């Protein structure tokens, strides 16, 4: 029996149904349109390429719930709960359209009722309702009893748990009272049928049962509409926004930094919320404040104030708070422009208006400078984020503003950036007793002079050329390449920084200058392939130079050596009887998904025992040196990130920590020395182990 | 001289000030003299000289930089410009490469720059250098303030500023750590051995800037990109009307008789102690003896 076909207080059920529906849709659209307009306050950005691939990526990520299942660890099973809830609720969402919209609102119930489809579908729904209820109880216990670290107590979460719980209970009530009231006796759907049997046995009159049925039906309907109105007004906006965000996610490299356009820019980077792109603002909508980033961020875990969760959440709050006024001033923009043309100067206009209460400044009030400078750009937040939020480029955009427009940065950062600008590398003064080309002296190397050409270039990187400890690894590298018969050239003293530390620290123009200069140098030597030993250079040359016209084949040495071993060009025969662990450099692992090659190389060395750390591969923990922080003083009063990582190493019982990045190597050398473990623990670059293990020529 | 000195009221310009600037009212014009030197960050072991020609042999692959004190003079000029608007002109006497330090100053916020390069300028002493700079400054003309670094980071003579002021016939204040313009007067805080003193000088005048003025800004904004592509004009002796008699080495007031790398002896002693406190006490008593 369709409750909508009845009349209530003389009013047609259909009228009530559609009026309620219209109100709810109206409220939903009003809010959605407001959010859309807010999002459009952001700067333009093209994310509309490769539509087909985007749709596919979105479906593959969302429908099988890979987005939340990828985050499941032994300690955090919540992703499974989310997947179950998603699938269960999706089934219900479809049922609302069919059984409430079509059957109820359009009066098609005679067509749908009693069909095998209805029996099968509602049976599935019954089971789904049970699992959804179980997951809801589990979620409530996690949030309010166990109190998982990454979650915050919020009314929004409680409301949604209760609403969905009520929807499930009402669903079963509607079935039970409906069947019992109309005297239908059947076995499927199982839960509803069993409940109906029970109700029939209680002897309640049929009219009372029908009355309850109708009441439950309308309540259920009202709750669904209320849910629809509530979603875009709460953090549960993520159920819609995350879907869209999955569509617009970066299809190439995970961290996309856009160059600053050289023409027409008035301010650089982001100092106001509307300085971000619309995609950045969409990110804010997608956030469900799940806090996975919060518990994986090395800055947060080492006691810094930065929490990616708080940055995103606070930016969203700020957008919603400052948005209406921004929209209004955008509308008034034309009026203001015409005022200006009357000859009055902005200063005179300013003088005429009363100063209002100071609005919040984004950098400072919403996100502090301390937070902005604590990010190592390790990418752990983005890797674990189920809704594809791009945290890092927002932080770098704010750094850009601080450095380029406000000239505000930690003194250590300024020193490093000055070195980049004046000396072409971040190391200077007493930090380096070497000159750029020193490492090539007494070496038989093809140092490319002007006019020399080479197909393959070994790009050493600043740290590998200037820091004593890293020069050892660089020399190992040249010997390994020679032993494997690789024909390569080096730039020697003509090499400068790739620009990575400048770019991550927000010094975008210097980066652009360096990128252009380096590309010119590569082209002048007719270089086709570049081997890098630093994952930061690797990432920059591979993913960021193409934007500036530099398309070269870029390989990291771990990829090259793994390949040489596979081809039999490099034979590792010497035993290396040592227990070791491998630390994934962020820019090699998370940024470029090179996880296998370094491990394959280690396995090719006879008698090595590789012990993995608990946090490894995509969940690897940063050494603390990325994002320019190699040269920026770590905030006082906090734990040093490299110390935390050394603890991870020590837990494995390994005697050697192997890595494939000069920053990581430096960071480990520092932390080992700091802990006084120089005799029992060694930090090695993977290429040094390769050299020790290979057949000596 | 500023055409509208009434608009200078210490740190804050009155409303409408920007409007006047936009209508082409110029205010302070500062000329900064900068020198290009060998990077002082070069590791000491890499520093080599040719005793025969009494010249430094620059190590390969190390770009020369702006002298640190001169960079602070540019910073001081930029701070005055931030406050009072106006114009900064930078000049540098040296090789063709000196265009790089001019560009550096431009990227910090200077407006204009010239390189003074001529064979006749090579190897000049402080008097000769001041003469050339003075000729260039007279050619530029219309200045309120001339800034120099307190000394060059390479030779460290610290003479050019004062001689230059003498040549230009304007007052000079050396070792400035803060500069403020009030009306037609410059208020300068200058370093002395046991503190500082505050002097006032009528403009135009010359000030040499000390490092205490603070860290120079990072050349960062669009100026960095624009400065890169800029062509820096080069002035020769005849362009500035420098007389060859004044540039004659025979008339030099000083002569380099020898040049050597100082030998440095380092002795290392580990100060021991049972506790960190004891070690510190031992270190302190050792240091007291040395003083």
Boltz contact constraints between the chains, C-beta under 6 A:
constraints:
  - contact:
      token1: [A, 262]
      token2: [B, 225]
      max_distance: 6.0
  - contact:
      token1: [A, 345]
      token2: [B, 19]
      max_distance: 6.0
  - contact:
      token1: [A, 347]
      token2: [B, 15]
      max_distance: 6.0
  - contact:
      token1: [A, 347]
      token2: [B, 16]
      max_distance: 6.0
  - contact:
      token1: [A, 347]
      token2: [B, 18]
      max_distance: 6.0
  - contact:
      token1: [A, 351]
      token2: [B, 15]
      max_distance: 6.0
  - contact:
      token1: [A, 403]
      token2: [B, 220]
      max_distance: 6.0
  - contact:
      token1: [A, 404]
      token2: [B, 220]
      max_distance: 6.0
  - contact:
      token1: [A, 404]
      token2: [B, 221]
      max_distance: 6.0
  - contact:
      token1: [A, 407]
      token2: [B, 217]
      max_distance: 6.0
  - contact:
      token1: [A, 414]
      token2: [B, 218]
      max_distance: 6.0
  - contact:
      token1: [A, 417]
      token2: [B, 218]
      max_distance: 6.0
  - contact:
      token1: [A, 422]
      token2: [B, 65]
      max_distance: 6.0
  - contact:
      token1: [A, 428]
      token2: [B, 41]
      max_distance: 6.0
  - contact:
      token1: [A, 429]
      token2: [B, 41]
      max_distance: 6.0
  - contact:
      token1: [A, 433]
      token2: [B, 43]
      max_distance: 6.0
  - contact:
      token1: [A, 435]
      token2: [B, 46]
      max_distance: 6.0
  - contact:
      token1: [A, 435]
      token2: [B, 59]
      max_distance: 6.0
  - contact:
      token1: [A, 436]
      token2: [B, 61]
      max_distance: 6.0
  - contact:
      token1: [A, 437]
      token2: [B, 61]
      max_distance: 6.0
  - contact:
      token1: [A, 493]
      token2: [B, 60]
      max_distance: 6.0
  - contact:
      token1: [A, 493]
      token2: [B, 61]
      max_distance: 6.0
  - contact:
      token1: [A, 509]
      token2: [B, 224]
      max_distance: 6.0
  - contact:
      token1: [A, 509]
      token2: [B, 225]
      max_distance: 6.0
